[in-house]
């Protein structure tokens, strides 16, 4: 009975030692008698009890690694407190087990030294502007060296860049001065644009007024010309009608009568004026001679027509 129990215990130990279940996204390194004998993949695996053993266990997931804060000196001799975070992944479990005694510490130290080297080649202002370039250079430098450690560096991100308090105050003063400068420039540009708009408006208004005056003068001239033309046409029509009336029967007698009436009216107006001295002809035949002269002019005009 005791022997059977002992055999059962030994069998249980053998089963525990020989059967290994590896979780997903993990890789276990197997050694046989102290020598690398392969990598156990996720799932059920079998070992030779007391001969094989699991020497190293690695996670194949992406691992974030906080890089401790450190002081870096820029090209213009300014101190910067810099810290960041590194993302890497184990790609070769065998190299990660035997390539370095502690690949996490190796990656961390290499990230810090590379960061100091990259920032040392930049001036202070550039370190704030070139974060992407700094991150890329750190990743390239670490990734090249980490190949021997079975590690793939995916990316590096700077979390904080903190200059000394004196530099911060100077930067704040510079930013304030720059903002005031931009405000003054914007105000002057606004005034300049305002003056340009006013001048443009006055010019356009002056042009519009001159065009209006020009059109008004043209319209007035055209109106006066049209009026003169209408008067001339009316006078011509009246003269033409008079001429036709003279050529009709009894027309000349009517003209003589009209001329006599006008002469009498003229004498009457002159006589009515108290300030005018009227000299009446002694022989009234002179009046008839005046009428005869007027009639002779009418006949001449009639003959010419």
Secondary structure, DSSP 8 states (H G I E B T S, - for coil): -HHHHHHHHHHHHHHHHHEEEE-TTEEEEEEETTEEEEEE-SEEEE--TTTEEEEEEEE-S-EEEEEEEEEEE-TTS-EEEEEEEEEEEE--HHHHHHS-S-HHHHHHHHHHHHHHHHHHTS-HHHHHH-HHHHHHHHHHHHHHHHGGGTEEEEEEEEEEEEE-HHHHHHHHHHHHHHHHHHHHHHHHHHHHHHHHHHHHHHHHHHHHHHHHHHHHHHHHHHHHHHHHHHHHHHHHHHHHHHHHHHHSTTHHHHHHHHHHHHHHHHHHHHHH-TTS-----S-THHHHHHHHHHHHHHHHHHHH-
